[in-house]
Amino acid sequence: MNILDIVGINMRFGGLMALADISFNVVKGEILGLIGPNGAGKSTMFNCISGVLKPTSGDMLFETGNRKIRINGYKPEKMTYLGVARTFQNVRLFSALTVLDNVRIGRHCRTRSNFFGAVLRTRSQKEEEQRIVDESINWLKFVGLDKFAFLTAGGLSYGFQRKLEIARSLATDPSLLLLDEPAAGMNPKETKSLVELIHSISDLGITVILIEHDMKLVMGICKRLVVLDHGVMIAQGGPRAIRENPKVIEAYLGRGAADA
């Protein structure tokens, strides 16, 4: 079953066509790679799916509660509530807050307490706040950062900050996770740990769409890939088919990568 159907999506910025008639499906539970050269439209596609941008035309259908809904024009907070979470190319943390508080912020989208409960510090509000703390610590354990819970986020290494972003996204309880170049700037050890983490996320039943330029990582972790170039989809298929596709070799991989 597909968790997401992208059907004929166009995204125009004035005279620039950033996405042109893009169509692909995302199967529930898979790790899908979205690849292509810089400027291909990958992040624009993520922005459309996550609600940052409203496509000029086309349809995006998201499966939630055993039904498909059209999500065109939904705001980011609505998409988060429906179960779509994402990270960004550049680390976006509250660097002066603790590691734990960064994850708690993500979890607060699932709270039920109202304004008066928070002001009056009712029993139900206190119990819910404790559940948020407990759940946040569990996510920190999941990504291997629980021992840093009370340190400031800005004091973490770059690789750990990337993991913290993922933990905060997971705290929103997503069914679809969008990872935008999560391995960018990581050393080989950090990249290996990231691959293991993505596999663990997939094992939870969370669907992952991955934008990444590390082709060894992408080809090793994704069963299927979608390739964009200048806003046009030029190929989709398994790693081997993509590696051998002449259009992909010319636009992105180069002959050396194809022969590797």
LINPE-V500189 format. One record per residue. OMEGA is omega in degrees with one decimal (none if undefined). Layout:
omega = [OMEGA,OMEGA]
This chain:
omega = [179.1,173.7,-178.2,174.3,175.1,-171.1,173.9,-176.9,172.2,176.4,-177.0,172.4,-174.8,179.8,-178.2,174.6,-176.5,175.8,-176.1,173.0,-179.4,177.8,171.5,178.9,175.2,-177.8,-178.9,176.7,-177.0,168.7,-176.5,176.8,174.3,-170.6,-179.8,-178.8,174.8,-179.1,-177.1,-179.0,-175.8,-179.7,175.0,176.8,176.3,-179.5,176.8,-178.1,-174.9,175.7,177.5,178.4,171.8,-179.4,177.0,177.2,-177.7,-177.6,171.1,-176.3,-175.2,-179.4,176.9,-178.9,179.5,173.6,179.0,176.5,177.6,-172.8,178.1,175.6,176.2,179.9,-178.6,-178.8,176.0,179.2,176.4,179.2,-179.8,176.9,176.9,178.0,-179.3,166.8,-175.3,178.8,179.4,-178.5,-180.0,178.7,170.0,-166.9,-179.2,178.5,179.0,176.2,179.4,-178.0,176.7,179.0,177.9,179.0,177.6,-176.4,-175.2,176.9,-179.1,-178.4,179.3,-178.5,179.8,-177.0,-175.9,176.7,179.6,-179.0,-176.0,-179.5,179.5,-179.6,-178.8,179.3,179.1,179.7,179.2,179.4,177.7,176.7,178.4,178.5,-178.5,-179.5,179.6,178.0,177.5,178.0,176.0,175.3,-178.1,-179.3,176.5,-177.1,-175.0,-179.3,178.1,-169.9,-172.9,171.3,176.3,-176.1,-178.5,-179.6,179.3,172.5,-178.1,-179.7,178.5,176.3,176.0,178.8,178.5,175.6,179.3,178.2,178.8,177.2,-179.8,-179.7,177.1,178.8,-176.1,167.2,177.2,-178.9,178.5,-179.3,-175.7,179.7,-177.2,-177.6,-177.9,178.0,-179.1,173.2,-176.3,179.6,179.4,179.1,178.0,178.3,178.0,178.5,178.4,179.7,179.9,175.5,179.6,176.9,178.1,179.5,176.9,-177.9,179.4,177.2,-176.9,166.5,-170.1,167.2,-177.2,177.6,177.0,-173.4,176.6,178.3,-176.1,-177.3,-178.7,-172.3,-175.6,175.0,-177.0,-178.3,172.5,-175.7,176.4,173.7,-178.4,175.5,-179.2,175.2,-176.2,179.7,167.3,-178.8,179.9,-177.4,-177.8,179.8,179.7,-179.1,-176.5,-177.7,-177.1,-179.9,-179.5,177.8,-178.4,-173.7,-167.8,-169.9,-172.6,-175.9,-178.9,179.8,-178.8,-178.2,-176.0,none]
